[in-house]
Amino acid sequence: MTDLPALELGPMPVGSEMSTVDERLVRAPLARIFALAADVERWPAVLPHYRYVRFVERRADGGGIVDMSANRPFGIMQWPTYWRSRMQVHPPASGSAPSIRFTHIAGVTSGMEVEWTFKESLEGTHVRILHLWNGPRVPVIGSAAATIVIGPVFVHGIASRTLDGLAKHAERDAISAGN
């Protein structure tokens, strides 16, 4: 950990051109799935589509500045993606709703806002990933690229695999722990 204060990314914006939502019920305790989601450096070890995750700068809340790279599979082809994000972590015991926030600051998706939220239920934990973005800063085609290709094909393609992989890992751990 570090003495640098947590980054404050603020609330999610409203009125973005592109919005993608990936969500599911994870049959595991909130603390377990939250810990897996917040431990982004471990993602490449449990998620085969992640190439690497590296902190450039760590903050006191477990967030900071992080470089991430994942492959988006297309049949036997793998399309490598890269982005750098500011990351903010609100753990379950922080007094606010548990969440993990990212703002992409480098890569094609620069300016994208991402929020992971976690809500306990009788069956486990409902996890929701929201991506909001206005697209790349390319006149005329930026918004169309975001809403037609980048959001539904790349963002959803990677986020859905990430959520499913972390959920399966958390559920497997929950079964072995007797929860």
Steps between C-alpha positions, in 0.01 A plus 500: 500500500600860470442826681355667190133585555229320306408646165154660500336428166159637596164372379446338164412753228160519334416531133779294343474381140599142586377301796566131557385298799623157601345350811436173672424333826815357654422219742767609747519745790549867413838512676633214285397633157594857595849392607551317168375796296710754690817288474555597136866393499382142556262504202751357249549197728127418508377649170658350187405797280703747711854554376622715791394746770765728655476780749685814394404669828330354808260681728392441860160353400651227281445701183734733315621520141492164325600372155281218371509282190258230391434301187163510325465162331354467150494126437865391497622862469581712807473881472723661767363807679671743739386780728622698800253594772462691820350253748304576817388232749213531750519172698190356668600632846578854378166653599390550140355251255767252387632596158806513280531795260729546204559792267698406189778755445699339215429266212223503241239515778644809669216682676296185568341480845450160664323405821476161667223480763423219743172428682447213741195280456374178656648302209841671498617831353364690201796650310447766234763655272399823327713654222421852377680681221456755222742322270843582365566863418461452127257742335186348351593132551607499869150456641405240238821304563419493873136398470523258205839330544707587806223478762306191394792305347808589704381645832215252549712216360773558760281610795263204470795256500656682795182488708427137411857392578513679835153369588597140426816540707307654794228233480758220493670653807161536673420131443839385630464729803151361571316831433 
